[in-house]
Amino acid sequence: MRVPSHSHRIRRLIRTRDSMWHPSHDFYKWFVLANIMIGTFMAVLDATIINVALPKMMSSFGVGLDKIEWVLTAYMLALAVMLPAAAWLADHFGYKRMYFMGMLVFTAGSFMCGMSNNENILIFSRVIQGLGAGIIQPLGMAIIVREFPPKQRGLAVGFWAVAAAASVSFGPLIGGYLVDNFSWQLIFDINVPVGIVGMLVTVLIQREIKQKRVGKFDLVGFISVSLFLPVLLYALTEGSAITNSEGWHAPYILACFAVSVIAFAVFITAEFIVENPMIDLRLLGNYNFGISTLVMFLFGIGMFGSTFLLPLYLQNSLGYTALQSGSVFLPVGIIQGIVAPISGYVSGKINAKIPIIIGILMMSLSFYLNANLSFLTEHGAIMLPLYLRGFGMGIIYSALLAVSLVDIPREKMAQASGINNVVRQLGGSFGVAILATFLSTRVTYHTQMYGEALQINAPAYQASVKNMSETFVHHSGSSPAAAKKQSQYMIMSNVTKQAFIEGINDDFLIAAFVTLIGGIPVIFLRVKKKKKV
């Protein structure tokens, strides 16, 4: 007689009808929710935790901003590409099986990130991580919706949203603590044991859900969009890179643009021809949904782009530690989590365009206030725009989502929600790529301007060098010749740092302008008049 294995006995015990882990038990769905929340927290966390570690990574690998930005962009792109494909894979292979695979891929990618010894391996590992996260996020929501009855579904989705919001607040803070006290590798290593526990819980507790009829996978659409997005962003970031002496006219840059245009044309054509498109672009023909999607894209550019910029300024210009720069983001997610449900409720009572426009104005104002940074900027002046940003993000997202889905048929709701998530991630990817490219260009410009204004023979320059040299001689015992060189170096170093700050300020102005432009389409949304009670 065959003796059951230890794992088989555990699984059989868990599946016993009287067990709280049995699908028929009232507690079962809450255990599933807890497992989903852990996966969601990790997936969203790794899009935010990385920002405070970028300066340390640049120093560790000896690379510039144009290279290290791909550590963030690669993850967001892979996540965005995988989001629409995850639903078909789950329908075909089973939700439990694919959620487990998502956790496995994400955990393996996290392990590879922690073991990476150069920037190229790290970027590749982040792609693996992003593919796993692109499965975890949409399937987690789908599993919750399937496991909870309609009367409890709103509460369950609310808990799921708390996990996502918490990672926005605590991601930079956790990342800063780990980078300061241990190493940047640990921000990835901590995912490994949590991921293993999540996989075990998924195998032992979660039941399988599988669709009986599944259409063909949109392979052409998947390949074309997977080719279009990375190649286009690569061309945008490399066009003004320091390593590219030929600029935008370089043959490989032009070739990348050509490939991305062809891939985009193939993708658009395929999505309108195939029977089961990966992304149902016909939904964009819905008036409100199409306009809201455009606003969501512009919203993503400012939101993710600003989160990428601020830690660079705080650590490189003000000397903040990674923990200090991460802590400034703590109120943003908390405020957003409080405001979002209130905004959703209010938008159902009044014209939803009002809170959306107010939120966009608050976001734009926050970016504009950040465009006046300097060496002397105080902590309060840094935090005020972040408070405004938390309010703005909380107000915009709930109200905009409600308006965008109001005329979408119930059977198309999952597809429409997926498009919203994809577009927001794409906006973030483009935001990071465009603002990083613009930052490099503007820093070079301001350095040249300051360099031309810095006349070596000018009396003011000579007086500054003389005074600083005397200070070095009297306080550090340097020789007059060494003190003069130290003084000249400090002046040039200050010029370089000031040029960097001016480049950051220019980027925030761009983010403010793009976000403000996003408010224009909102005016044309069609909102039904509320009936008087």
Secondary structure, DSSP 8 states (H G I E B T S, - for coil): -----HHHHHHHHHTSTTSTTSTTSTTHHHHHHHHHHHHHHHHHHHHHTTGGGHHHHHHHHT--HHHHHHHHHHHHHHHHHHHHHHHHHHHHH-HHHHHHHHHHHHHHHHHHHHH--SHHHHHHHHHHHHHHHHHHHHHHHHHHHHHS-HHHHHHHHHHHHHHHHHHHHHHHHHHHHHHHHS-TTHHHHTHHHHHHHHHHHHHHT------S------HHHHHHHHHHHHHHHHHHHHTT-TT-TTGGG-HHHHHHHHHHHHHHHHHHHHHHHSSS-SS-GGGGGSHHHHHHHHHHHHHHHHHHHHHHHHHHHHHHTS---HHHHHHTTHHHHHHHHHHHHHHHHHHTTS-THHHHHHHHHHHHHHHHHHTT--TT--HHHHHHHHHHHHHHHHHHHHHHHHHHTTTS-GGGHHHHHHHHHHHHHHHHHHHHHHHHHHHHHHHHHHHHHHHHH--TTSHHHHHHHHHHHHHHHHHH---HHHHHHHHHHHHHHHHHHHHHHHHHHHHHHHHHHHHHHTHHHHTT---------
